[in-house]
């Protein structure tokens, strides 16, 4: 579904990503793990069209999306849940969800599906998004991304800043979204949780892929245990 080939991304003189290649098959959950500054978020932002690569290729469903504008990429079926949630303060929960449906002509059925999946959002649909708890804001960010009916969902650090009880719930929701047909590329500092639900994963170090394998293989790797799982 998604193919990254020899991707290199620079910010001025700093090379954030170097010659990275990987793929995501339809129906998978694929996790990218690594320390802060490893290049994970840069890769997602490049896929989304928010950052331009110096070299390399990004293709989605066998079509190049290298030079496409972000809204065109969303229209093709890719949506992103950003790090830090970035809900629109001053707008209600319902209005935030509508922002995610800006390319959809008729989204009432999608509204119903989102409210069924996240009942707390239905309860608080007329509430200012900024008044929600961190976990509720994460659900709103996920719901907003799902309003565009994506084939591929990019998720950037969904557990960041959340209480353990919310982290467990968020990962359960991610698995449910995947089982209902949405492919997921997940960036997550909580490597143990990420690998526990991933079909496959890649470990990024200093902008390069250092390891790859199934979620189980990486979770059992001595290198990964030592660096990311406290083993």
C-alpha positions as CSV (number, residue, x, y, z in Angstrom):
1,X,0.0,0.0,0.0
2,X,2.8,2.5,1.0
3,X,6.3,2.3,-0.3
4,X,9.2,4.5,0.8
5,X,12.3,4.2,-1.3
6,X,15.7,5.7,-0.5
7,X,14.2,8.7,1.3
8,X,16.5,11.5,2.4
9,X,15.2,14.6,4.1
10,X,17.2,17.6,5.2
11,X,16.4,20.7,7.3
12,X,19.1,23.1,6.0
13,X,22.4,21.4,6.6
14,X,21.0,18.9,9.0
15,X,20.1,15.5,7.5
16,X,17.1,14.2,9.5
17,X,16.5,11.1,7.4
18,X,19.1,9.2,5.4
19,X,18.4,6.7,2.6
20,X,15.4,5.1,4.3
21,X,13.4,2.4,2.6
22,X,10.4,0.5,4.0
23,X,6.9,-0.5,3.1
24,X,3.4,-1.0,4.6
25,X,1.1,-3.7,3.3
26,X,-2.7,-3.2,3.2
27,X,-4.3,-4.3,6.5
28,X,-1.1,-4.1,8.6
29,X,-0.2,-2.2,11.7
30,X,3.5,-1.2,11.2
31,X,5.4,0.5,14.0
32,X,8.4,2.9,13.7
33,X,10.2,3.1,17.0
34,X,13.3,5.0,18.0
35,X,14.7,7.7,20.3
36,X,13.7,11.4,20.0
37,X,15.4,12.9,17.0
38,X,15.7,9.6,15.1
39,X,13.6,11.0,12.2
40,X,10.3,9.3,12.9
41,X,8.1,12.4,12.7
42,X,10.0,13.7,9.7
43,X,9.1,10.6,7.8
44,X,5.4,11.0,8.6
45,X,5.4,14.6,7.7
46,X,7.1,13.8,4.4
47,X,4.5,11.1,3.6
48,X,1.8,13.7,4.4
49,X,3.3,16.3,2.1
50,X,4.1,18.7,4.9
51,X,7.9,18.3,4.3
52,X,9.7,17.8,1.0
53,X,12.3,15.2,0.6
54,X,15.8,16.0,-0.8
55,X,15.7,12.6,-2.6
56,X,13.9,9.3,-2.8
57,X,10.3,8.4,-3.5
58,X,7.0,7.9,-1.7
59,X,4.3,5.9,-3.4
60,X,0.8,5.1,-2.3
61,X,-1.3,2.4,-4.0
62,X,1.3,2.4,-6.8
63,X,1.0,6.2,-7.4
64,X,3.7,8.6,-6.6
65,X,2.8,11.2,-4.0
66,X,6.2,12.9,-3.8
67,X,5.2,16.3,-5.2
68,X,1.5,16.3,-4.1
69,X,0.0,19.0,-1.8
70,X,-1.2,17.7,1.6
71,X,-4.9,18.1,0.7
72,X,-4.4,16.0,-2.4
73,X,-2.7,13.3,-0.3
74,X,-5.6,13.3,2.1
75,X,-8.0,13.0,-0.8
76,X,-6.1,9.9,-2.0
77,X,-6.7,8.2,1.3
78,X,-4.0,9.1,3.8
79,X,-4.7,10.9,7.1
80,X,-2.5,11.8,10.0
81,X,-3.0,12.1,13.8
82,X,-0.3,14.6,14.8
83,X,2.0,14.4,17.7
84,X,0.5,16.5,20.5
85,X,-3.0,16.1,19.2
86,X,-3.4,19.8,18.0
87,X,-7.1,20.1,18.5
88,X,-8.6,23.4,17.4
89,X,-9.1,25.4,20.6
90,X,-12.1,27.7,20.5
91,X,-14.0,25.2,18.3
92,X,-16.4,22.6,19.7
93,X,-15.8,18.8,19.5
94,X,-18.3,18.6,16.6
95,X,-16.6,21.5,14.7
96,X,-13.2,19.8,15.2
97,X,-14.6,16.7,13.6
98,X,-16.0,18.7,10.7
99,X,-12.6,20.1,10.0
100,X,-11.4,16.6,9.4
101,X,-14.3,16.1,6.8
102,X,-13.4,19.2,4.7
103,X,-13.1,17.0,1.6
104,X,-16.3,15.1,2.2
105,X,-19.6,16.2,0.7
106,X,-21.7,14.0,2.9
107,X,-20.3,13.0,6.2
108,X,-23.3,12.5,8.5
109,X,-22.9,8.7,8.4
110,X,-19.2,9.1,9.3
111,X,-20.2,11.4,12.2
112,X,-22.4,8.5,13.5
113,X,-19.6,6.0,13.1
114,X,-17.2,8.3,15.0
115,X,-19.7,8.9,17.8
116,X,-20.4,5.2,18.0
117,X,-16.6,4.5,18.4
118,X,-16.0,7.4,20.8
119,X,-19.1,7.8,22.9
120,X,-17.4,10.5,25.1
121,X,-17.1,12.7,22.0
122,X,-20.9,12.3,21.4
123,X,-21.6,13.4,25.0
124,X,-19.3,16.4,24.6
125,X,-19.9,17.4,21.0
126,X,-20.9,20.9,21.8
127,X,-18.1,21.4,24.3
128,X,-14.9,23.4,23.5
129,X,-12.2,21.0,22.5
130,X,-9.7,22.6,24.8
131,X,-11.7,21.6,27.9
132,X,-11.3,17.9,27.2
133,X,-8.8,15.8,29.1
134,X,-5.6,14.6,27.3
135,X,-7.0,11.2,26.6
136,X,-10.3,12.7,25.3
137,X,-8.3,15.1,23.1
138,X,-6.4,12.1,21.7
139,X,-9.7,10.4,20.8
140,X,-10.8,13.7,19.2
141,X,-7.6,13.9,17.1
142,X,-8.2,10.3,16.0
143,X,-11.8,10.9,15.2
144,X,-10.9,14.0,13.2
145,X,-8.4,12.0,11.1
146,X,-11.0,9.2,10.6
147,X,-13.6,11.7,9.3
148,X,-11.8,11.7,5.9
149,X,-12.3,8.0,5.7
150,X,-8.6,7.1,5.2
151,X,-7.3,3.9,3.8
152,X,-4.0,4.6,5.7
153,X,-3.8,6.3,9.1
154,X,-0.5,7.8,10.2
155,X,-0.3,8.1,14.0
156,X,2.4,10.1,15.7
157,X,3.0,9.4,19.4
158,X,-0.6,8.7,20.4
159,X,0.3,7.8,24.0
160,X,2.4,10.9,24.7
161,X,1.4,12.6,28.0
162,X,-1.4,10.2,28.8
163,X,-2.1,8.4,32.0
164,X,-1.5,4.6,31.8
165,X,-5.3,3.8,31.9
166,X,-5.8,6.0,28.8
167,X,-2.8,4.5,27.0
168,X,-4.3,1.0,27.2
169,X,-7.6,2.3,25.9
170,X,-6.0,4.2,23.0
171,X,-4.1,1.2,21.9
172,X,-7.2,-1.0,22.1
173,X,-9.0,1.6,19.9
174,X,-6.0,1.5,17.4
175,X,-6.4,-2.3,17.1
176,X,-10.1,-2.0,16.6
177,X,-9.7,0.6,13.9
178,X,-7.3,-1.7,12.1
179,X,-9.6,-4.7,12.4
180,X,-12.3,-2.7,10.8
181,X,-10.2,-2.2,7.7
182,X,-7.8,0.8,8.2
183,X,-4.1,0.2,7.6
184,X,-1.9,2.0,10.3
185,X,1.6,3.3,10.4
186,X,2.4,4.0,14.0
187,X,5.1,6.1,15.6
188,X,5.4,5.5,19.3
189,X,8.0,6.0,22.1
190,X,6.2,3.3,24.1
191,X,8.0,0.6,22.2
192,X,6.5,-2.3,24.3
193,X,2.9,-1.2,23.5
194,X,3.7,-0.4,19.9
195,X,5.4,-3.8,19.2
196,X,2.7,-5.7,21.0
197,X,0.0,-4.7,18.4
198,X,2.3,-4.4,15.3
199,X,2.4,-6.9,12.5
200,X,5.9,-5.6,11.6
201,X,8.2,-2.9,12.8
202,X,11.3,-0.8,12.0
203,X,13.8,0.7,14.4
204,X,15.2,4.1,13.4
205,X,18.5,5.3,14.7
206,X,20.0,8.7,13.7
207,X,17.8,8.9,10.6
208,X,18.5,5.4,9.3
209,X,16.8,2.0,9.7
210,X,18.8,-0.1,12.1
211,X,16.6,-3.1,12.5
212,X,13.4,-4.5,11.1
213,X,11.2,-7.6,11.7
214,X,7.8,-8.7,13.0
215,X,6.5,-7.1,16.1
216,X,7.3,-10.2,18.1
217,X,10.8,-10.5,16.7
218,X,11.7,-6.9,17.6
219,X,10.1,-7.2,21.1
220,X,12.3,-10.2,21.7
221,X,15.5,-8.7,20.2
222,X,18.2,-8.1,22.8
223,X,19.2,-4.8,21.1
224,X,15.7,-3.5,21.2
225,X,15.2,-4.7,24.8
226,X,18.3,-3.0,25.9
227,X,17.7,0.3,24.1
228,X,13.9,0.7,24.3
229,X,12.3,-1.8,26.6
230,X,14.5,-1.4,29.7
231,X,15.7,-5.0,29.4
